[in-house]
């Protein structure tokens, strides 16, 4: 974990995810996670500010379903 100027601690993880939104759906990867948000990668291009839903499982086997922009 890394403490940054953002004021939150970020955990660098990799968790495969499924997303829906921006008139698309597909697979993505969660590459870092914090209490303020996350960073994901995907081969699909999504519009900036697109509302999406993500489903993924944390490394400790907890399922997560979130939505946001």
VEXBA-211474 format. One record per residue: x, y, z of N, C-alpha, C in turn. Coordinates in steps of 0.001 Angstrom, whole numbers, plus 500000, padded with zeros to 6 digits. Each point is the difference from the previous one (the first is absolute). Layout:
! residues N
XYZXYZXYZ
...
END
This chain:
! residues 69
500830498827500000499170501173500000500874501236500000
499483501049499352500762501229499869499143501166500461
500514500840500904499298501218500414500436501107499060
499029500685499418500293501043499027499444501328500466
500285501033499230499489501330500322498484500050499990
499362499044499351498542499980499935499376499832501381
500756499521500971499476499827501348499397498631500268
499999499123499024499489498647500213501096498994499701
499877498854500592500957498919499752499489499174498835
500887499743499040499643499213498829500645498625500107
499208498976499713500515498632499967500158499604498541
501199499592499631500248499549498634499660498523499932
498943499686499256499498498631499894499773499700498525
499671498775499700499415499697498698498793499120500254
498849500463499530498772499219500117499265500090498668
499740498866499343499197500034498784498599500511500325
499401500735499075498683500588500235499157499937498737
498702500081500183499053500160498900499370501376500169
499806500721498893499390501321500094498843500124499024
499111500938500334498907500405499137499897501502500087
499846500648498853499822501442499993500622500624498782
499702501273499773500511500678498823499553499315498727
498820499375500036499431499226498898500889498823499582
500796499504500949500868498847499752499960499084501205
500476498792499805500239499086501114501175499128499633
500720499544501004501159499170499710500809499717501242
501244499606499763500901499643501091501013501119500217
500429500108501241500977501015500385500874499418501098
500985500750500421500844499610501124500109501159500973
499770499734501266500189501008501039501473499937500379
500710501147499910501438499968500276500409500778501244
499156500876500506500219500544501339498667500412500591
499965500038501319498746500165500720500249500833501241
499090500932500303500074500773501233498581500281500479
499879500653501136498673500354500489499377501099499142
500806500702499216499494501086499158499718499573498561
500416498811499602499764499571498624500909498860499592
500083499798498691500842498930499471500475500372498608
500956499227499512500464500145498621499788498671499308
499426500067498803499775498780499240500585500140498611
500290498874499395500450499966498612499039499125499216
499874500302498710499133499200499140500399500241498557
499761499009499166500233500165498564498898500858499374
498897500198500723498876500802499516500221501469500349
499755500880499052500086501430500278498652500480500506
500019500640501154498789500556500582500090501517499968
498880500680499782500039501462500015500361500523501391
500735501090500062500337500625501283498706500367500705
499908499649501269498818500312500794498847499029499837
500205498918499252498926499014499803499650499332501328
498718499830500255499547499261501180500172498512499711
500650499280500923500219498563499807499674499238501268
499755498717499830499861499054501108501119498989499867
500625499648501114501086499024500018499673498867500962
500301498785499594499920498823500862501382499366500034
500536499792501207501298499326500119500114499349501366
501020499193500157500253499315501265501368500436500506
500028500490501228501267500424500605500915498795500221
501300500248500149500929498885500239499654499155501232
499268500575500964499604499212501181498633499333499811
499560499889498738498796499265499590498681500686500343
500019501301500255498774500749500264499461500541498674
498762499642499624499428500529498762499603501471500177
500217500791498943499711501439500032499185500357498770
498981500800500196499207500551498890499862501488500290
500533500838499098499960501438500208499588500708498719
499598501244500149499697500830498836500545501395500254
500282500701498923500526501354500130500337500582498653
500606501178500041500425500678498762501482500245500034
END
